[in-house]
Amino acid sequence: MIRSMTAYASGERNLDTGTLACELRAVNHRFLEIGTRMPEELRALEPAMRERIASRISRGKLDLALRLRPHEHDETLHLNPALVSRLGALSRTLMEHFPTLRVEMTELLKFPGVLHIDATDPAALQAEAMALLDAVLDEFIAARTREGANLASVILERVDAIAQRAAEARALMPTIRAGQRQKLEQRLADLPQPLDPGRFEQELVLGLQKLDVDEELDRLDSHIVELRRVLSQKEPVGRRLDFLLQEFNREANTFGSKSVDARTSALAVDLKVLIDQIREQVQNLE
């Protein structure tokens, strides 16, 4: 299945103590590179999240962002009665030795552990974060797949155009060969001394061999079949297509170098333009 490397997806989950948000975006990259931004409460999950992403995505420069926003005006303060009792007993003991000792209530409340705020259970928070990441990944991959389908459609249009140019070149070759034979015969006829028939045939064969592009056109047809096959595969195909396009370009260059006719030269230029257009689209594929 063809997938683009560029995509964006986001999601949120409402927790008892706040809102957990996740964003995932990606741009083109030769390999898989993952950058993360997350609160300290979820930092321990980073290796697991990287592994989860890598199990489903093979290429692209990804940016994963997680944010935890607490609910406003919804914090419940709880007093620790046991600790307050111990502090009270300690205060009475000290007052026996220091009768003038006074403890302000505000100072007492600042003592660590006297007051605490409801917090999400760490295990529950991590479970919610992983579930949210899975949901965002689903949306992210769906977006990549939709964009990939559009790219595949554009690529196939260019492939069809390449096949058409190759067919036009193949149809022109008999006419071009006949024209080259006629030109050679005319040149030989202008020689002051007639050429030996065997030598004439030898020169003709050498000339036709130099402009023979059947092998290049056959390989081009083979590459077209392979490219269409690769586009129908389910695994990531970007790197394979990039290599295949190098072969396309090699055949187009050889075809152009053998051209002795303006029509085939124009076809060679068209082939190179179409191949470059495909390469631009392939750079976006996973």
DRENLUMMI-861440 format. One line per 4 residues: their letters; for each residue z, x, y of N, C-alpha, C. Coordinates in steps of 0.1 Angstrom, whole numbers. Each point is the difference from the previous one (the first is absolute). Layout:
REM DRENLUMMI-861440
A> Z,X,Y,Z,X,Y,Z,X,Y; ... .
//
This chain:
REM DRENLUMMI-861440
MIRS> 0,8,-12,0,-8,12,0,9,12; -9,-3,10,-2,8,12,11,-4,10; 7,11,5,10,-3,10,-1,10,12; 2,-6,11,0,9,12,13,8,1 .
MTAY> 0,11,7,12,7,3,8,-5,12; -7,-7,9,7,-4,12,4,-15,-2; 13,-2,3,6,-14,-1,13,0,7; 5,-12,2,13,-3,6,6,-12,-6 .
ASGE> 13,1,-3,8,-12,-5,14,1,4; 7,-12,2,14,0,4,7,-12,-6; 13,1,0,8,-12,-6,14,1,5; 7,-11,-2,14,0,4,8,-8,-10 .
RNLD> 13,3,-1,10,-7,-8,13,-2,8; 4,-13,-1,13,-3,7,11,2,-10; 10,9,5,12,2,-8,12,-6,6; 11,0,-6,12,-6,6,4,7,12 .
TGTL> -2,13,1,5,7,12,-12,4,10; -12,-3,-3,-11,4,9,-13,-3,-6; -10,7,6,-14,-2,-4,-6,14,-5; -6,0,-11,-6,12,-5,-15,-1,1 .
ACEL> -6,10,7,-15,-1,3,-6,12,-6; -12,-1,-5,-8,10,-6,-14,0,5; -6,12,4,-14,1,4,-6,11,-8; -13,-2,-3,-7,11,-8,-14,0,6 .
RAVN> -4,12,5,-13,2,6,-6,12,-6; -14,1,0,-6,12,-6,-13,3,7; -4,13,1,-13,4,5,-6,10,-11; -12,4,3,-7,8,-10,7,14,-2 .
HRFL> -1,5,-12,5,13,-3,-5,4,-14; -2,13,-2,-6,5,-12,10,-3,-12; 13,1,2,9,-2,-10,10,-11,4; 11,-2,-8,10,-9,3,11,7,8 .
EIGT> 3,-4,12,11,5,8,8,-11,6; 13,0,-3,9,-11,4,10,5,10; 1,-7,11,10,3,10,10,-12,1; 12,2,1,10,-11,0,9,0,12 .
RMPE> 4,-11,5,10,-2,10,9,-12,-5; 13,3,-2,9,-10,-5,14,3,4; 9,-11,1,14,2,4,7,8,-11; 12,5,4,8,9,-9,4,-8,-12 .
ELRA> 3,-14,2,4,-8,-11,-10,0,-12; -13,3,3,-10,0,-10,-6,13,-3; 6,11,6,-6,13,-2,0,4,-15; 10,-4,-7,1,4,-14,-12,-6,-9 .
LEPA> -6,-11,6,-11,-6,-7,-14,7,2; 0,10,9,-13,6,3,-8,5,-12; 6,8,-9,-7,5,-11,-6,-12,-9; 8,-10,-2,-5,-11,-8,-11,-8,7 .
MRER> 1,-1,13,-11,-7,7,-13,8,0; 1,13,1,-11,9,0,-7,-1,-14; 8,0,-10,-5,-2,-14,-7,-13,-2; 6,-11,5,-6,-13,-1,-13,-1,7 .
IASR> -2,6,12,-12,0,7,-11,8,-7; 4,12,-5,-9,9,-7,-5,-6,-13; 8,-9,-6,-5,-6,-13,-11,-10,3; -2,-5,12,-10,-10,3,-11,4,10 .
ISRG> 2,12,6,-9,4,10,-3,15,-3; -13,4,1,-3,14,-4,-4,8,12; -5,-6,11,-5,8,11,3,-7,13; 1,9,11,3,-6,13,12,6,6 .
KLDL> 1,1,14,12,4,7,8,-12,4; 11,-3,-7,7,-12,1,13,2,9; 3,-10,7,12,0,8,9,-12,-4; 11,3,-6,9,-11,-4,12,0,10 .
ALRL> 3,-12,6,11,-2,9,8,-11,-4; 13,2,-1,10,-10,-4,10,-1,12; 4,-12,4,9,-2,11,11,-11,-5; 12,3,4,11,-10,-4,6,-4,14 .
RPHE> -2,-13,3,5,-5,13,12,-9,-3; 12,3,4,12,-9,-2,-1,-13,8; 5,-11,-5,0,-12,8,9,1,12; -5,-5,11,8,1,13,10,-11,0 .
HDET> 12,3,5,11,-9,2,4,-7,-13; -2,7,-11,4,-6,-13,8,10,-9; 7,9,7,9,9,-7,14,-5,-2; 4,-1,-12,14,-5,-3,9,12,-2 .
LHLN> 11,0,9,10,11,-2,11,-4,-9; 4,9,-9,10,-3,-10,11,11,2; 13,-5,0,12,8,1,4,4,-14; 5,13,-1,5,5,-13,15,-2,0 .
PALV> 5,-11,-6,15,-3,1,8,11,-6; -4,5,-11,8,10,-7,1,13,8; -11,4,7,1,12,8,9,-3,12; -1,-12,6,8,-3,12,15,0,-4 .
SRLG> 3,-5,-12,14,0,-4,5,14,-2; -8,9,-5,4,14,-2,2,7,14; -9,-3,9,1,5,13,13,-5,7; 3,-13,-2,12,-6,6,12,6,-5 .
ALSR> 1,3,-13,12,6,-6,1,14,5; -11,7,2,0,14,5,5,0,15; -4,-10,7,4,-2,14,15,-2,2; 5,-8,-9,15,-3,0,8,13,-3 .
TLME> -5,7,-9,7,13,-4,0,10,11; -12,0,7,-1,10,11,9,-5,12; 1,-13,2,8,-5,11,15,3,-1; 4,2,-13,14,5,-2,3,13,6 .
HFPT> -10,8,0,1,14,6,-5,0,14; -9,-9,4,-6,0,13,1,-14,6; 12,-4,5,2,-14,4,-10,-5,11; -5,10,8,-8,-4,11,-15,-1,-4 .
LRVE> -2,2,-13,-14,0,-5,-6,-14,1; -12,-1,5,-7,-13,1,-14,2,-5; -5,-10,-8,-13,1,-5,-8,-12,5; -11,3,8,-8,-10,5,-9,-6,-11 .
MTEL> -2,-13,1,-8,-7,-10,-14,5,-1; -6,3,12,-14,5,0,-1,14,-7; 11,8,2,0,13,-7,1,-2,-15; 8,-10,-4,2,-3,-14,-13,-4,-7 .
LKFP> -8,-9,8,-12,-5,-6,-11,11,-2; 2,11,8,-10,11,-1,3,9,-12; 11,-2,-7,3,8,-11,-10,-2,-11; -5,10,-6,-11,-2,-11,5,-9,-11 .
GVLH> -8,-10,-3,3,-9,-11,8,-13,4; 6,0,12,7,-12,4,-9,-12,1; -12,2,7,-10,-10,1,-13,4,-7; -7,-9,-6,-13,3,-6,-9,-12,1 .
IDAT> -13,3,0,-10,-10,2,-7,-2,-13; -4,-13,-3,-7,-3,-12,-13,9,-1; -2,5,-11,-12,9,-2,-7,-4,-13; -13,2,0,-8,-4,-12,4,10,-11 .
DPAA> 1,-5,-12,3,9,-11,-12,10,-2; 3,13,-1,-11,10,0,-10,-2,-12; 5,-4,-12,-9,-2,-11,-8,-12,3; 5,-11,6,-7,-12,3,-11,3,11 .
LQAE> 4,8,10,-9,4,10,-12,8,-5; 3,9,-9,-11,8,-6,-9,-8,-9; 6,-10,-7,-9,-9,-8,-9,-8,9; 5,-5,11,-8,-8,9,-11,9,6 .
AMAL> 4,12,4,-10,9,6,-12,3,-10; 3,2,-13,-10,3,-10,-9,-13,-2; 6,-11,0,-7,-13,-2,-9,-2,12; 5,3,12,-9,-2,12,-11,10,0 .
LDAV> 2,13,-4,-10,10,-1,-11,-5,-10; 4,-6,-11,-10,-5,-10,-9,-11,6; 6,-9,8,-7,-11,6,-10,6,10; 5,9,8,-9,6,11,-11,8,-7 .
LDEF> 3,7,-11,-10,8,-7,-11,-10,-5; 4,-11,-5,-10,-10,-5,-9,-4,11; 5,-3,12,-8,-4,11,-9,11,5; 6,12,0,-7,12,4,-12,3,-9 .
IAAR> 2,-1,-13,-11,3,-9,-11,-11,1; 5,-13,2,-10,-11,2,-9,3,12; 7,5,11,-8,3,12,-10,11,-3; 4,10,-7,-9,11,-4,-11,-5,-8 .
TREG> 3,-9,-9,-11,-5,-9,-10,-8,7; 5,-8,10,-10,-8,8,-9,9,8; 6,10,6,-8,9,8,-9,8,-9; 5,4,-12,-9,7,-9,-12,-8,-4 .
ANLA> 2,-13,-2,-11,-8,-4,-11,0,11; 4,0,12,-9,0,11,-8,13,1; 8,11,-3,-6,13,0,-10,2,-11; 3,-6,-12,-8,1,-12,-13,-8,3 .
SVIL> 1,-11,7,-12,-8,3,-10,8,9; 6,7,10,-8,8,9,-6,12,-7; 7,6,-9,-5,11,-8,-11,-4,-9; 1,-12,-7,-10,-4,-9,-13,-4,8 .
ERVD> 1,-5,12,-12,-2,9,-7,13,2; 7,11,3,-6,13,2,-6,5,-13; 7,-2,-11,-6,4,-13,-13,-7,-3; 0,-13,2,-13,-7,-2,-11,5,9 .
AIAQ> 3,4,12,-10,6,9,-5,13,-5; 9,8,-6,-3,13,-5,-10,-2,-12; 4,-10,-9,-9,-3,-11,-14,-4,4; 0,-8,11,-13,-4,5,-8,11,6 .
RAAE> 6,10,7,-7,11,5,-5,9,-11; 8,2,-11,-4,7,-12,-12,-6,-6; 0,-13,-1,-12,-7,-6,-12,1,8; 1,0,13,-11,2,9,-6,14,-1 .
ARAL> 9,10,-2,-5,13,-1,-7,2,-13; 5,-6,-11,-6,1,-13,-14,-7,0; -1,-11,8,-13,-7,1,-11,8,8; 5,8,9,-9,8,9,-5,13,-7 .
MPTI> 7,5,-10,-3,13,-6,-14,1,-5; -5,-10,-8,-14,1,-5,-10,2,11; 2,-8,11,-9,1,11,1,14,7; 12,5,1,2,13,7,-6,11,-9 .
RAGQ> 2,-1,-13,-6,10,-9,-15,0,1; -6,-12,0,-15,-1,1,-4,6,13; 7,-2,11,-3,5,13,0,16,0; 11,5,-6,1,15,-1,-11,6,-8 .
RQKL> -4,-7,-11,-11,5,-8,-13,0,8; -2,-10,8,-12,-1,8,0,11,11; 12,3,6,1,10,10,-3,14,-6; 5,2,-12,-2,13,-6,-15,2,-4 .
EQRL> -6,-11,-5,-14,1,-3,-8,3,12; 3,-6,12,-7,2,12,1,14,5; 12,6,-1,3,13,4,-8,10,-9; 0,-2,-13,-7,8,-9,-15,-1,2 .
ADLP> -5,-11,4,-14,-2,2,-5,8,12; 9,2,10,-3,8,12,0,15,-3; 4,4,-11,0,15,-3,-14,5,-2; -3,12,5,-14,6,-1,-4,2,-15 .
QPLD> 10,3,-8,-3,2,-15,6,-12,-8; -7,-6,-9,5,-11,-8,11,6,-8; 11,-9,-2,11,4,-8,-2,-3,-15; 5,9,-8,-1,-3,-14,8,-13,-4 .
PGRF> -6,-9,-8,6,-13,-3,14,2,-6; 2,10,-8,14,2,-5,10,4,11; -5,8,9,9,4,12,3,-13,8; -10,-8,2,2,-12,8,11,-9,-7 .
EQEL> -1,-2,-13,9,-8,-7,15,6,2; 0,13,-1,13,7,1,6,-2,14; -8,1,10,5,-2,14,4,-15,2; -7,-9,-6,3,-14,1,13,-3,-6 .
VLGL> 2,5,-12,13,-2,-7,11,6,7; -1,12,6,11,6,8,3,-9,12; -10,-4,7,2,-8,12,7,-13,-4; -4,-7,-10,6,-13,-4,14,2,-5 .
QKLD> 3,12,-6,14,2,-5,9,2,12; -5,6,11,9,2,12,4,-13,6; -9,-10,-1,4,-13,7,5,-10,-11; 2,3,-12,5,-9,-10,14,-3,2 .
VDEE> 3,-13,3,14,-4,3,5,-10,-11; -8,-2,-11,4,-9,-10,15,2,-5; 3,13,-2,13,4,-5,11,-4,10; -2,2,13,9,-4,10,2,-15,1 .
LDRL> -11,-7,-1,1,-15,1,7,-5,-13; -3,6,-12,7,-5,-12,15,3,1; 4,11,5,14,3,2,7,-9,10; -8,-3,11,5,-9,10,2,-14,-6 .
DSHI> -9,-5,-8,2,-13,-7,12,0,-9; 2,12,-7,12,1,-8,13,-1,8; 0,7,11,12,0,9,3,-14,5; -11,-8,3,2,-13,5,6,-9,-11 .
VELR> -4,1,-12,6,-7,-11,15,4,-2; 3,13,1,14,4,-1,8,-5,11; -5,1,13,8,-5,11,4,-15,-1; -10,-8,-5,3,-14,-2,10,-2,-11 .
RVLS> -1,8,-10,10,-1,-11,14,4,5; 1,10,8,13,5,5,6,-11,9; -8,-6,8,5,-11,9,6,-12,-8; -4,-1,-12,6,-11,-8,12,3,-8 .
QKEP> 5,13,1,12,4,-7,13,-5,7; 11,-1,-7,12,-5,5,9,11,6; -2,13,-5,9,10,6,-6,5,13; 8,8,8,-5,6,12,-12,9,-2 .
VGRR> -10,-2,9,-13,7,-3,-5,8,12; 8,1,10,-4,7,13,-5,14,-3; 8,8,-7,-3,14,-2,-13,2,-9; -1,-9,-10,-12,1,-8,-13,-4,8 .
LDFL> 1,-10,8,-11,-3,8,-4,11,10; 10,6,5,-2,11,10,-8,12,-7; 4,3,-13,-7,10,-7,-15,-5,-3; -1,-13,-4,-13,-5,-4,-10,0,12 .
LQEF> 6,-2,12,-9,0,12,-5,14,3; 7,11,-4,-5,13,1,-13,2,-8; 0,-6,-12,-12,0,-8,-11,-8,6; 3,-11,6,-10,-8,7,-6,9,11 .
NREA> 8,6,7,-5,8,12,-9,12,-5; 4,6,-11,-8,11,-6,-14,-5,-4; -1,-11,-6,-13,-5,-4,-9,-4,12; 7,-6,10,-7,-4,12,-6,13,8 .
NTFG> 9,10,0,-5,13,7,-12,6,-8; 1,0,-13,-11,6,-8,-13,-8,2; 2,-13,0,-11,-9,1,-7,2,14; 8,2,10,-5,2,14,-7,14,1 .
SKSV> 5,10,-7,-5,14,1,-14,0,-7; -3,-9,-10,-12,0,-7,-11,-9,6; 4,-7,11,-9,-9,6,-12,7,7; -12,-5,-2,-12,5,7,-7,-12,7 .
DART> 7,-11,1,-6,-12,6,10,-6,9; -4,-5,12,9,-6,10,7,-12,-6; -6,-7,-9,7,-12,-5,12,4,-9; -2,10,-8,12,4,-9,10,7,9 .
SALA> -4,7,10,9,7,9,9,-11,7; -6,-11,4,8,-11,6,9,-6,-10; -4,-2,-12,8,-5,-10,12,9,-3; -2,14,0,11,9,-2,10,-1,11 .
VDLK> -4,-2,13,9,-2,11,8,-13,-2; -7,-10,-4,7,-13,-3,11,2,-11; -4,7,-10,10,2,-11,12,8,5; -1,10,8,11,7,5,9,-8,9 .
VLID> -7,-8,8,8,-9,9,8,-10,-8; -6,-6,-10,7,-10,-8,12,7,-8; -3,12,-5,11,7,-7,12,3,9; -3,4,12,10,3,10,8,-12,3 .
QIRE> -7,-12,1,7,-12,3,10,-4,-11; -5,2,-13,9,-2,-11,12,9,0; -2,13,3,11,9,0,10,-4,10; -4,-5,12,10,-4,10,9,-11,-6 .
QVQN> -6,-9,-7,8,-11,-6,8,5,-11; -5,9,-8,8,5,-12,13,7,5; -1,6,12,12,7,5,12,-9,2; -3,-13,1,11,-10,1,5,-6,-13 .
LE> -6,4,-11,4,-6,-13,11,9,-7; 9,-8,-6,10,7,-8,-5,7,-12 .
//
